[in-house]
Amino acid sequence: MSKTLAELTADMHAFVAAKGWYAPDSARPQTPRNIATSLSIEAAEVLELYQWGEQAPQEALAGELADVALYLLQLASVTGIDLEQAIAAKLQRNYGRAW
């Protein structure tokens, strides 16, 4: 069963809260900068799967893509960005761009 971005975001927040990472004294403070850093690191791990070839193990790729998506959802949420609206607006702007 598929979930909406809102449902996935709520699930992500529940997980982070359950780990105690939203606590003020967390060893892993969930600041926008820290989340953006983690997002970049996870994106690099996607690239690492393709480091020596054109194929990536499907299960590993799925896991890394999920990590990227979770950090993206979290960053959008904690910064007050409506990701669905931002994506739609960006696509609309891109249609008007010359490449």
PLY file of the C-alpha trace (Angstrom):
ply
format ascii 1.0
element vertex 99
property float x
property float y
property float z
element edge 98
property int vertex1
property int vertex2
end_header
0.00 0.00 0.00
1.42 3.36 -1.04
1.62 6.27 1.37
1.39 9.97 0.68
4.29 12.34 1.29
2.42 13.64 4.34
2.07 10.12 5.75
5.73 9.32 5.06
6.76 12.59 6.70
4.69 11.75 9.78
6.26 8.27 9.89
9.73 9.81 9.60
9.03 12.26 12.44
7.70 9.42 14.61
10.88 7.42 13.99
13.20 10.36 14.74
11.24 11.18 17.89
11.30 7.53 19.00
15.10 7.56 18.71
15.22 10.69 20.87
16.90 12.75 18.17
14.48 15.68 18.59
15.39 15.99 22.27
17.23 19.21 23.15
20.19 17.24 24.52
20.37 14.79 21.59
23.80 13.71 20.40
22.29 14.00 16.91
20.62 17.43 16.86
18.11 17.64 14.03
18.97 21.13 12.82
18.43 22.08 9.18
22.21 22.21 8.65
22.75 18.76 10.15
19.89 17.28 8.14
21.21 18.90 4.92
24.65 17.44 5.67
23.14 14.00 6.18
21.14 14.37 2.96
24.32 15.12 1.04
26.16 12.18 2.59
23.31 9.80 1.73
23.22 11.12 -1.86
26.95 10.40 -2.10
26.24 6.85 -0.96
23.88 6.48 -3.94
26.71 7.62 -6.21
29.11 5.23 -4.50
26.95 2.31 -5.64
27.78 3.31 -9.23
31.45 4.04 -8.56
32.83 1.18 -10.64
30.04 0.41 -13.07
26.73 1.22 -14.64
24.68 -1.08 -12.41
23.93 -0.95 -8.70
22.59 -3.74 -6.52
18.82 -3.13 -6.49
18.34 -3.72 -2.74
21.25 -1.46 -1.80
20.06 1.24 -4.20
16.54 1.09 -2.78
17.89 1.51 0.74
20.08 4.47 -0.15
17.32 6.17 -2.14
15.02 5.72 0.85
17.63 7.36 3.11
17.86 10.32 0.71
14.07 10.64 0.57
13.71 10.50 4.35
16.26 13.25 4.91
14.65 15.31 2.12
11.21 14.94 3.71
12.62 15.86 7.11
14.51 18.91 5.83
11.46 20.19 3.99
9.29 19.66 7.05
11.54 21.26 9.66
12.11 24.29 7.41
8.42 24.74 6.62
8.69 23.88 2.93
5.65 22.26 1.30
7.64 19.78 -0.79
4.74 18.88 -3.08
4.13 22.56 -3.84
7.86 23.24 -4.27
8.22 20.36 -6.73
5.17 21.44 -8.75
6.40 25.05 -8.86
9.92 23.99 -9.89
8.59 21.79 -12.69
6.44 24.66 -13.93
9.46 27.03 -13.94
11.58 24.42 -15.70
9.10 24.19 -18.56
9.81 27.86 -19.28
13.59 27.50 -19.17
15.84 27.13 -22.18
18.36 24.35 -21.69
0 1
1 2
2 3
3 4
4 5
5 6
6 7
7 8
8 9
9 10
10 11
11 12
12 13
13 14
14 15
15 16
16 17
17 18
18 19
19 20
20 21
21 22
22 23
23 24
24 25
25 26
26 27
27 28
28 29
29 30
30 31
31 32
32 33
33 34
34 35
35 36
36 37
37 38
38 39
39 40
40 41
41 42
42 43
43 44
44 45
45 46
46 47
47 48
48 49
49 50
50 51
51 52
52 53
53 54
54 55
55 56
56 57
57 58
58 59
59 60
60 61
61 62
62 63
63 64
64 65
65 66
66 67
67 68
68 69
69 70
70 71
71 72
72 73
73 74
74 75
75 76
76 77
77 78
78 79
79 80
80 81
81 82
82 83
83 84
84 85
85 86
86 87
87 88
88 89
89 90
90 91
91 92
92 93
93 94
94 95
95 96
96 97
97 98
